[in-house]
Amino acid sequence: TASSKAIRLFIDRSGDTYLDGEPIRLWLIQSKLRDLLNNASSKVVLVVTDEGVPAGRLVEVVDQARLAGAERVGIATKKEAG
């Protein structure tokens, strides 16, 4: 089961991205995550995906999380994340 302390990004099967349940554009992820990570005790981001999300989209989101300063980026399916 995924850590509850991680900041969660979700990518649905149509490629839309959500940060803590709110829709977010790809180009805004880095700045929003940077703000959240600066105030967080844990610098972990979990990217949760629907089945069938294109690998390219997943890589883009993971890259944005790393550029924002995440120390660790995990990837999980909806089922794994709980």
C-alpha positions in Angstrom: 0.0 0.0 0.0 1.2 3.5 -0.9 2.4 5.9 1.8 -0.3 8.3 3.0 2.4 11.0 3.5 3.1 11.1 -0.3 1.8 13.9 -2.4 -0.4 12.2 -5.0 -0.7 12.9 -8.7 -3.3 11.0 -10.6 -3.4 10.4 -14.4 -6.7 9.2 -15.8 -7.0 7.0 -18.9 -7.7 10.1 -21.1 -4.3 11.6 -19.9 -5.8 14.3 -17.6 -3.8 14.9 -14.5 -5.0 15.7 -11.0 -3.0 16.9 -8.0 -4.7 15.9 -4.7 -8.0 15.5 -6.5 -7.9 18.9 -8.4 -7.3 19.0 -12.1 -3.9 20.5 -13.1 -2.3 21.2 -16.4 1.1 19.6 -17.1 2.9 22.9 -17.3 1.7 23.9 -13.8 2.7 20.7 -12.1 6.3 21.7 -11.4 5.5 25.0 -9.7 2.5 23.7 -7.7 4.5 20.6 -6.5 7.5 22.8 -5.6 5.3 24.9 -3.3 3.8 21.7 -1.7 7.2 20.0 -1.3 8.7 23.1 0.3 6.2 22.9 3.1 6.0 19.1 3.4 7.9 16.9 5.9 8.1 14.1 3.3 9.5 14.9 -0.2 7.8 11.9 -1.8 5.4 12.1 -4.7 3.2 9.2 -5.8 2.0 9.1 -9.4 -1.2 7.0 -9.6 -2.4 5.9 -13.0 -5.4 4.4 -14.6 -4.9 1.4 -16.8 -4.0 2.3 -20.3 -2.2 5.6 -19.6 0.4 6.1 -22.4 4.0 5.7 -21.1 4.9 9.1 -22.6 2.4 10.9 -20.4 3.6 9.0 -17.3 7.2 10.0 -18.0 6.2 13.7 -18.5 4.5 13.7 -15.1 7.3 11.9 -13.3 9.8 14.3 -14.9 7.8 17.3 -13.6 7.8 15.9 -10.1 11.6 15.3 -10.1 12.2 18.9 -11.5 10.0 20.2 -8.7 12.3 18.7 -6.1 10.8 15.4 -5.1 13.4 13.2 -3.5 11.5 10.1 -4.4 8.8 9.5 -7.1 6.7 6.3 -6.9 4.4 4.9 -9.5 1.3 2.9 -8.7 -1.9 1.8 -10.2 -5.2 2.8 -8.6 -5.5 -0.7 -7.1 -2.0 -0.6 -5.6 -2.5 3.0 -4.2 -5.7 2.0 -2.3 
